[in-house]
Amino acid sequence: MNMDKVRKIIDALSIHTDPESINVLNEVGTNSSVDTVRELTSRALVKKNVHDSLEVVIANQGKGINDLSTVVAMSTINELLSLEDKTEAINILEDTVNNHSEEDVRDNARSVKALMALSC
Amino acid sequence: MANSFKIGNVIPRLFNGSKYETDVSRISNKIASTGTSNPFRVNVLTADVFETTALSGTETKSSTISKIKRMASTFVGSIGDAFPTFRKGIESIASFCGRVKNGISGFWNFLNETKIPSITDAGRAIKARWDEANYTKEVNMYASKPVSEIKDMFINELSLSTAA
């Protein structure tokens, strides 16, 4: 695998205007067995800063902030904290805390929400 | 002509005038009385240190000592008066030397503190900038393609990693 090319593809999908790019990142990138690919994909989804992309990394078990890899989870949280406009992310986090079925996902969302409130 | 001019009569008067003059003022210093700005005002001699009256025995000795003391006093007075000028000169020279020294040491410090970037670092920086520009150009090129095409490329790259 040419990691440099993968990085360019993920960055290209992160700036692509087509909403289908979110599905590609979700289906291909977040399901990769390579931690680096999952990390880059999660960060790309956060950079998009739209409802659908943020929902993938916040409200999905095993993806984004809920990834089993600490590096991937922490990197996603860091990218969320770096957002200039955190409004959409906070809305999704609140929704996840209140309505998600999985307790782990709710706990993670609550922690990240507290961090984002502190960083605002 | 009784009062005719003769060079032989004039020469003694020229080189030893006091011999022929009865009214020679030695206690009043004309220079000293010219004003307060006169630099010689403190050097007024209160006694004639050049008195040539013949003295005998101990008188001669004490008189000589007295004269020496007066001369020394006069000399010291002169030094005291002249010294501020010398001091100013010395101070200005010292100040100038200090400035030169500070200038040299400042320049030396400047040379020591100046960091000249190496050519290697400059080369690395140029390469990094060049790589970044190329990276952005390629990303924009990928982003201009349809998502389906990018997806195929993405899957292809990841499958290569799985195959490897």
Interface residues (C-beta under 8 A of the other chain):
Chain A: M1 N2 K5 V6 K8 I9 I10 D11 A12 L13 I15 H16 D18 E20 S21 V24 V28 G29 S32 S33 V34 V37
Chain B: Y135 E138 V139 N140 Y142 A143 K145 P146 V147 S148 I150 K151 M153 F154 I155 E157 L158 L160 S161 T162 A164
